Amino acid sequence: MNPESTDTIVFGNDIFINEHIGKKRHSTHKIPLLLVSRRNHPFSLSAIIILDKKFEIITRYFKYLSPIELIQSLKNY
């Protein structure tokens, strides 16, 4: 997703918004902040999050993956 999205996203019983619109030059939506944040590491992109059918995180990549690398990684799941 676009991490600077201004969309309001409803998922289950939760509402996710970009809380920093108008406060920061490059505001970041709450969903990428939740999915990509890591302990002891600053928030950074690019990031690829692989989810299962229940929308639970299987794995995260904190780098660009070429199309071939992405296809290979998806074959593992």
Sine and cosine of phi, psi and omega as CSV:
sin_phi,cos_phi,sin_psi,cos_psi,sin_omega,cos_omega
0.00,0.00,0.33,-0.94,0.09,-1.00
-0.96,0.28,0.90,-0.44,-0.05,-1.00
-0.91,0.41,-0.25,0.97,0.03,-1.00
-0.98,-0.18,0.26,0.97,-0.03,-1.00
-0.82,0.57,0.58,-0.81,0.07,-1.00
-0.97,-0.24,0.10,0.99,-0.02,-1.00
-0.94,0.34,0.54,-0.84,0.19,-0.98
-1.00,-0.04,0.80,-0.59,-0.06,-1.00
-0.89,-0.46,0.81,-0.58,0.05,-1.00
-0.97,-0.24,0.83,-0.56,0.00,-1.00
-0.70,-0.71,0.91,-0.42,-0.11,-0.99
0.90,0.44,-0.80,-0.60,0.03,-1.00
-0.98,-0.18,0.19,0.98,-0.07,-1.00
-0.94,-0.33,0.54,-0.84,0.07,-1.00
-0.90,-0.44,0.78,-0.62,-0.02,-1.00
-0.89,-0.46,0.76,-0.65,0.00,-1.00
-0.72,-0.69,0.20,-0.98,0.14,-0.99
-1.00,-0.01,0.99,-0.17,-0.11,-0.99
-0.96,0.28,-0.17,0.99,-0.12,-0.99
-0.96,-0.29,0.20,0.98,0.01,-1.00
-0.86,0.51,0.78,-0.62,0.01,-1.00
0.99,0.15,-0.17,0.98,-0.01,-1.00
-0.99,-0.16,-0.47,0.88,-0.02,-1.00
-0.77,-0.64,0.47,-0.88,0.02,-1.00
-0.89,0.45,-0.75,0.67,0.04,-1.00
-0.89,-0.45,0.99,0.14,-0.04,-1.00
-0.96,0.29,0.51,-0.86,-0.04,-1.00
-0.89,-0.46,0.76,-0.65,0.01,-1.00
-0.90,0.44,0.46,-0.89,-0.06,-1.00
-0.90,0.43,-0.57,0.82,-0.03,-1.00
-0.89,0.46,-0.78,0.63,0.06,-1.00
-0.87,0.48,-0.59,0.81,0.03,-1.00
-0.87,0.48,-0.64,0.77,0.01,-1.00
-0.95,0.32,-0.66,0.75,-0.10,-0.99
-0.99,0.15,-0.48,0.88,-0.15,-0.99
-0.96,-0.27,-0.25,0.97,0.00,-1.00
-0.91,0.40,0.64,-0.77,0.02,-1.00
-0.75,-0.66,0.55,-0.83,0.05,-1.00
-0.90,0.43,0.70,-0.71,0.04,-1.00
0.91,0.42,0.33,0.94,0.08,-1.00
-0.70,-0.72,0.68,-0.73,0.08,-1.00
-0.94,0.35,0.45,-0.89,0.05,-1.00
-0.88,0.47,0.76,-0.64,0.03,-1.00
-0.47,-0.88,0.41,-0.91,0.06,-1.00
-0.84,-0.54,0.49,-0.87,0.36,0.93
-1.00,-0.05,0.41,-0.91,0.01,-1.00
-0.55,-0.83,0.60,-0.80,0.06,-1.00
-0.82,-0.57,0.80,-0.60,-0.02,-1.00
-0.92,-0.39,0.81,-0.59,0.05,-1.00
-0.97,-0.24,0.83,-0.56,-0.03,-1.00
-0.92,-0.38,0.46,-0.89,0.09,-1.00
-1.00,0.00,-0.12,-0.99,-0.04,-1.00
-0.90,0.44,-0.39,0.92,0.02,-1.00
-1.00,-0.07,0.17,0.99,-0.02,-1.00
0.90,0.45,0.52,0.85,0.11,-0.99
-0.99,-0.14,0.57,-0.82,-0.06,-1.00
-0.94,0.34,0.82,-0.58,0.10,-0.99
-1.00,0.01,-0.75,0.66,0.01,-1.00
-0.37,-0.93,0.29,-0.96,0.04,-1.00
-0.73,-0.68,0.64,-0.77,0.09,-1.00
-0.89,-0.46,0.75,-0.66,-0.03,-1.00
-0.94,-0.34,0.76,0.65,0.04,-1.00
-0.32,-0.95,0.23,-0.97,0.09,-1.00
-0.95,0.30,0.70,-0.72,0.12,-0.99
-0.92,-0.39,0.75,-0.67,0.08,-1.00
-0.91,0.41,0.29,-0.96,0.04,-1.00
-0.82,0.57,-0.65,0.76,0.01,-1.00
-0.91,0.42,-0.70,0.72,0.02,-1.00
-0.89,0.46,-0.65,0.76,0.00,-1.00
-0.90,0.43,-0.72,0.69,0.03,-1.00
-0.87,0.50,-0.70,0.71,0.02,-1.00
-0.87,0.50,-0.69,0.72,-0.01,-1.00
-0.92,0.40,-0.58,0.81,0.01,-1.00
-0.94,0.34,-0.47,0.89,0.03,-1.00
-0.91,0.40,-0.37,0.93,0.01,-1.00
-0.96,0.27,-0.17,0.98,-0.07,-1.00
-0.85,-0.53,0.00,0.00,0.00,0.00
